[in-house]
């Protein structure tokens, strides 16, 4: 089979399109023909070695495909089933052997590419708006990179749950996309500092929660944007990791809270995985959640996909199609 292989850490140039042996499902695993694989910043971190995995590696933790074979002890799945995953491995490939525990069934009415696009970011958005900070009608929330894949989902779900959504973007085109997703207010952070504008838009009080997947370049302003006892949900680090800081800054900002969550801790139980996937797919089929796919690349073009993602030339989800 053909797959993307990384044999040394580095930039997008280390992503090599190569021939690999077909995987064989072991006990508890399912063999899947991959129909679409999601491209995410976690894949960049694995490629760079920021979150190191043993080399050589095939990136990709998210995707959708058809079951072709079952390993020993697997129940609940059968050849021909359409399945999706958000915490798998080696998805940048034509075939993958995945733990059955990481898979969910894709319901009728959800296409394979949309299922692949929805899993990691969709379930991340789900836990951010239901568990990390349960949004209630009237809440005011700040969504960074509101026209990105995660930002568009958080904006839509924020509005669905009754929040007033303030989004930050960097271009006029991205402003249009974020407003189309339902953002009430947009701040062009390429034109003005966002924290003072957030204060102005909230009558000086600040927002209830900041959803920040950007990291280093937005962290200070995110703290400054919170109301007293507000919450900063730092779920990513697209601009780099936040340097160590004095916890007294949380007190000075208004006894605010900071969390650095990860999806794995919110789908560690099978019931949570199934519940989150069920809700996300339900929102999609009901027309309440639009999954914006920015571009579908051939698997061989994984390098281009990573370059586009890191350069922030995209708005919405990137997929690799084997």
C-alpha positions in Angstrom: 0.0 0.0 0.0 1.0 3.7 -0.3 1.4 5.8 2.8 3.1 8.9 4.1 6.3 8.1 6.0 8.4 10.3 8.3 11.8 8.9 9.0 13.3 12.1 10.6 11.8 15.0 12.4 11.6 18.3 10.6 9.5 20.5 8.3 6.9 19.5 5.7 9.7 18.2 3.5 10.2 15.1 5.7 6.7 13.8 4.6 7.5 11.1 2.0 5.0 9.3 -0.1 6.2 5.7 0.0 5.3 2.0 -0.3 4.7 0.2 3.0 3.6 -3.4 3.8 -0.1 -3.8 4.3 -1.0 -3.7 8.0 -2.4 -6.8 9.7 -5.0 -6.3 12.5 -3.9 -7.7 15.8 -6.1 -8.7 18.7 -8.7 -6.0 19.4 -7.9 -4.2 16.1 -9.9 -3.5 12.9 -8.4 -3.3 9.4 -9.9 -0.3 7.5 -9.6 0.9 4.0 -9.0 4.6 4.6 -11.4 6.9 2.6 -10.3 10.2 4.1 -7.8 11.3 6.7 -8.0 14.6 8.6 -5.0 16.9 8.7 -4.5 18.5 12.2 -1.9 20.5 14.1 -1.2 17.5 16.2 0.2 15.8 13.1 2.5 18.8 12.7 3.7 18.4 16.2 4.4 14.7 15.7 6.3 15.5 12.4 8.4 18.1 14.2 9.1 16.0 17.2 7.4 18.4 19.5 5.3 15.5 20.7 7.8 12.7 19.7 6.7 9.3 18.5 9.0 6.5 17.5 10.5 6.8 14.0 9.7 6.0 11.3 6.1 6.9 11.6 3.0 7.4 9.5 1.1 10.5 10.8 -2.6 10.9 11.2 -4.9 10.3 14.1 -8.2 11.0 12.4 -10.1 9.5 9.5 -13.0 7.5 8.1 -13.1 4.3 6.1 -14.6 0.9 5.5 -13.9 -2.1 7.7 -12.3 -5.0 5.7 -11.1 -7.4 8.4 -11.3 -7.9 12.2 -8.6 -9.0 14.6 -9.2 -11.6 17.3 -11.7 -10.6 20.0 -13.4 -7.8 18.1 -17.1 -7.5 18.4 -19.6 -4.8 17.3 -18.0 -4.2 13.9 -18.3 -6.1 10.6 -16.7 -5.9 7.2 -18.3 -3.2 5.1 -19.1 -1.0 8.1 -18.4 2.7 7.6 -16.4 3.9 10.7 -14.6 7.0 11.8 -12.0 7.8 14.4 -10.4 10.8 16.0 -7.7 9.2 18.1 -6.3 6.5 15.9 -2.8 6.2 14.3 -1.1 6.0 10.9 -4.2 7.4 9.0 -2.1 9.0 6.3 -2.3 5.7 4.3 -4.5 3.6 2.1 -5.1 1.1 4.9 -4.8 1.2 8.7 -5.1 -1.2 11.5 -6.9 0.6 14.3 -8.0 -0.3 17.9 -11.7 -1.2 17.8 -12.0 0.9 21.0 -11.2 4.0 19.0 -13.8 3.5 16.3 -17.4 4.7 16.0 -20.0 3.8 13.5 -20.9 6.5 11.0 -24.7 6.9 10.6 -26.5 7.0 7.3 -26.6 10.5 5.9 -23.0 11.4 6.8 -20.5 11.1 4.0 -17.1 9.5 4.7 -15.2 12.8 4.1 -17.5 14.7 6.4 -17.2 12.0 9.1 -13.4 12.2 8.8 -13.5 16.0 9.0 -15.8 16.0 12.1 -14.2 13.6 14.5 -11.2 15.2 16.1 -12.3 18.8 15.9 -16.0 18.1 16.3 -15.6 16.1 19.5 -13.0 18.7 20.8 -15.5 21.4 20.2 -18.2 19.3 21.9 -16.2 18.8 25.2 -15.1 22.5 25.1 -18.7 23.8 25.1 -20.3 21.1 27.2 -17.7 20.1 29.8 -14.8 22.5 30.0 -17.2 25.4 30.1 -20.9 24.5 29.7 -22.3 27.3 27.6 -25.6 28.7 28.8 -27.8 31.2 27.0 -26.5 34.7 27.5 -22.9 33.7 27.9 -20.3 35.9 26.1 -17.4 33.9 24.6 -14.3 34.7 22.7 -13.2 32.4 19.9 -9.7 32.8 18.4 -9.1 32.0 14.8 -12.8 32.0 14.3 -12.6 31.1 10.6 -10.3 28.1 11.1 -11.6 24.5 11.4 -12.0 24.6 15.2 -13.1 28.3 15.2 -16.0 27.7 12.8 -17.3 24.8 14.9 -17.0 26.6 18.2 -18.7 29.6 16.7 -21.6 27.5 15.4 -22.0 25.6 18.7 -21.7 28.7 20.7 -24.7 30.2 18.8 -26.6 26.9 19.0 -26.3 27.0 22.8 -27.3 30.7 23.1 -24.0 32.5 23.5 -22.9 35.8 22.1 -19.8 35.0 20.1 -16.9 37.4 19.6 -14.4 36.0 17.1 -10.9 37.1 16.1 -9.6 36.7 12.5 -6.8 38.1 10.4 -8.3 38.8 7.0 -11.4 40.2 5.4 -12.2 36.8 3.8 -12.0 35.1 7.1 -14.2 37.7 8.7 -16.8 36.9 6.1 -16.6 33.2 6.9 -16.8 33.7 10.6 -19.8 36.0 10.3 -21.5 33.4 8.1 -20.9 30.8 10.8 -22.8 33.1 13.2 -20.2 35.3 15.0 -21.9 38.3 16.5 -18.8 40.5 16.6 -15.5 40.2 14.8 -12.1 41.6 15.8 -9.4 41.9 13.1 -6.4 41.3 15.3 -4.1 42.3 12.3 -5.6 45.8 12.7 -6.0 46.3 16.4 -5.2 44.6 19.8 -8.1 42.4 20.6 -8.2 42.6 24.4 -9.2 46.3 24.6 -11.8 45.7 22.0 -13.2 42.7 23.9 -13.5 45.0 26.9 -15.3 47.6 24.9 -17.7 45.1 23.3 -18.6 43.6 26.8 -19.1 47.0 28.5 -15.8 46.5 30.4 -16.7 43.2 32.0 -14.9 40.7 29.8 -16.0 37.4 28.4 -17.1 34.3 30.4 -14.7 32.0 28.5 -11.9 32.3 25.9 -11.4 29.4 23.5 -7.7 29.7 22.5 -6.1 27.3 20.2 -3.4 29.7 19.1 -1.2 29.8 22.2 1.9 31.9 22.6 0.8 35.0 20.5 -2.7 35.3 22.0 -2.2 34.0 25.6 -1.6 37.4 27.3 -4.5 39.1 25.6 -6.8 36.1 26.3 -6.1 36.5 30.1 -6.9 40.3 29.7 -10.2 39.5 28.0 -11.8 37.5 30.8 -14.3 38.6 33.3 -13.7 38.0 37.0 -13.5 34.2 37.6 -13.7 33.6 33.9 -12.0 30.6 32.2 -9.3 30.4 29.6 -9.5 27.1 27.7 -6.1 26.8 26.1 -6.7 23.8 23.8 -3.9 24.3 21.3 -0.7 26.1 20.4 -0.7 26.9 16.7 1.6 29.9 17.3 3.9 28.0 19.7 3.9 26.9 23.3 3.1 29.4 26.1 6.2 30.1 28.1 6.2 29.3 31.9 4.5 32.0 33.9 3.8 33.1 37.5 0.4 31.7 38.6 -0.2 34.9 40.5 -1.1 36.3 37.1 -4.4 34.4 37.3 -5.2 36.2 40.5 -4.3 39.6 39.0 -6.5 38.9 36.0 -9.5 38.5 38.3 -9.1 35.1 40.0 -9.5 33.5 36.6 -9.1 29.9 35.7 -6.8 28.2 33.2 -7.1 24.8 31.7 -5.0 22.9 29.1 -7.4 20.1 28.1 -6.9 17.3 25.6 -9.5 15.2 23.8 -8.1 11.9 25.1 -9.1 12.7 28.6 -12.7 13.5 27.5 -13.3 10.3 25.5 -11.3 7.9 27.8 -14.5 6.1 28.6 -16.3 4.3 25.7 -19.6 5.9 26.7 -18.1 9.4 26.4 -16.7 8.6 23.0 -20.0 7.3 21.7 -22.0 10.2 23.2 -19.8 12.9 21.7 -19.7 11.3 18.3 -23.4 10.7 18.4 -24.1 14.4 19.2 -21.7 15.7 16.6 -23.2 13.4 13.8 -26.7 14.3 15.1 -26.0 18.1 14.7 -24.6 17.5 11.2 -27.6 15.4 10.0 -30.0 17.9 11.6 -28.4 20.8 9.7 -27.3 22.5 12.9 -23.5 22.0 12.3 -21.8 22.7 9.0 -18.5 21.0 8.5 -16.5 23.3 6.3 -13.9 21.4 4.3 -11.4 23.9 2.9 -9.6 21.4 0.6 -9.2 17.8 -0.3 -5.7 16.8 -1.2 -4.5 13.5 -2.8 -2.6 11.5 -0.2 0.7 12.1 -2.1 0.2 15.9 -1.5 0.5 15.7 2.3 3.5 18.1 2.3 1.4 20.7 0.6 -1.4 20.2 3.1 1.0 20.8 6.0 2.5 23.8 4.3 -0.9 25.4 3.8 -2.0 24.6 7.4 1.1 26.1 9.0 1.0 29.2 6.8 -2.7 29.7 7.8 -3.7 29.8 4.2 -6.8 27.8 5.0 -10.2 28.3 6.5 -11.9 25.1 7.5 -10.8 21.4 7.4 -8.1 19.9 5.3 -8.4 16.2 4.2 -6.1 13.7 2.5 -7.8 11.3 0.1 -5.9 8.1 -0.5 
